[in-house]
Amino acid sequence: MQLVSASKWQRVCTLDDLVPEAGVCALVNGAQVAIFYLPDEPRRLYAIGNRDPIGKANVLYRGLVAEIGGELTVASPLYKQHFSLVSGACLEQPGLSVPVYELALDGNDVLIGA
């Protein structure tokens, strides 16, 4: 897992800006980040790098969220590989992953580890 740890926090949006069960894209320190709001999950907020390393495009925020074998994932809209929202690992290609970012809530503000 490639965790981008939070030495400081940056506000990226409000909870009201997010779409339940879907992703949005945010630009954080020059990197595109896919943020997913899953209100029925205990953790609720997940963030991974938006760049699909297989399709070489910034599209993961547009992928479909699914649970596969107990793992919360997003399917790339290009070639349909699944990336874990928890670890960033690609389920179909072990050893391939995307960065994972820490998120926090401060009231209604969504903060990302920057």
C-alpha positions in Angstrom: 0.0 0.0 0.0 1.3 3.4 -0.9 -0.2 5.6 1.8 0.2 9.4 1.5 0.4 10.2 5.2 -1.0 13.4 6.7 1.7 15.7 8.0 -0.9 18.4 7.6 -4.6 18.6 6.6 -6.1 20.5 3.7 -9.8 21.3 3.1 -10.9 19.9 -0.2 -14.7 20.2 -0.1 -17.8 19.9 2.1 -19.7 16.7 2.7 -22.6 18.3 0.8 -20.4 18.5 -2.3 -20.0 14.8 -2.5 -22.3 12.4 -4.3 -23.4 9.3 -2.2 -22.1 6.0 -3.7 -20.0 7.8 -6.3 -16.7 9.6 -6.7 -15.5 13.1 -7.3 -12.1 14.4 -8.4 -10.1 16.9 -6.4 -6.7 18.5 -7.1 -4.4 18.2 -4.1 -0.9 19.6 -4.3 -0.9 19.1 -8.1 -2.1 15.5 -7.9 -5.6 14.3 -8.9 -7.4 12.5 -6.1 -10.6 10.4 -6.4 -12.8 10.9 -3.4 -15.6 8.4 -2.7 -18.5 9.0 -0.3 -20.1 5.7 0.9 -22.5 6.8 3.6 -23.6 3.2 4.5 -20.0 2.1 5.3 -18.5 2.6 8.8 -15.6 4.7 7.4 -17.8 6.6 4.8 -14.9 8.5 3.1 -12.2 7.0 0.9 -9.5 8.6 -1.3 -7.2 7.1 -3.9 -5.0 8.5 -6.7 -7.2 9.2 -9.7 -4.8 8.0 -12.3 -5.5 4.5 -13.7 -2.0 3.0 -14.0 -3.1 0.6 -16.7 -5.2 2.9 -18.9 -2.8 5.8 -18.2 -5.7 8.3 -17.7 -7.1 10.2 -14.8 -10.5 8.5 -14.6 -10.9 6.4 -11.4 -13.3 8.9 -9.9 -15.8 7.9 -12.6 -15.5 4.2 -11.8 -18.2 2.0 -10.3 -17.9 1.1 -6.6 -18.4 -2.5 -5.7 -17.6 -5.0 -2.9 -15.6 -8.0 -4.1 -14.7 -10.7 -1.7 -15.3 -8.3 1.2 -13.0 -5.6 -0.3 -14.4 -2.2 -1.2 -13.2 -1.4 -4.7 -13.6 0.9 -7.7 -13.6 -0.5 -11.2 -11.7 1.6 -13.7 -14.0 2.8 -16.5 -11.4 2.0 -19.1 -10.3 -1.7 -18.7 -12.4 -2.6 -15.6 -9.6 -3.5 -13.3 -10.6 -3.2 -9.6 -8.6 -1.1 -7.2 -9.1 -1.4 -3.4 -10.4 1.8 -1.8 -8.6 0.7 1.4 -5.2 -0.3 0.2 -5.1 0.9 -3.4 -4.1 -2.5 -4.7 -5.2 -3.8 -8.0 -7.2 -7.0 -7.5 -6.4 -8.4 -11.0 -2.8 -7.5 -11.1 -1.0 -8.0 -7.8 1.9 -5.6 -7.3 0.1 -2.8 -9.1 -1.5 -0.1 -7.0 -2.6 3.5 -6.7 -1.8 5.9 -3.8 -4.2 6.0 -0.8 -4.9 9.2 1.0 -6.1 9.8 4.5 -9.4 11.8 4.9 -11.0 13.3 7.9 -14.2 15.3 8.7 -14.1 18.6 10.6 -17.8 19.4 11.0 -19.0 19.4 7.4 -15.6 20.0 5.9 -13.8 17.1 4.2 -10.0 17.3 4.9 -7.3 15.4 3.1 -3.8 14.5 4.4 -1.5 16.7 2.3 
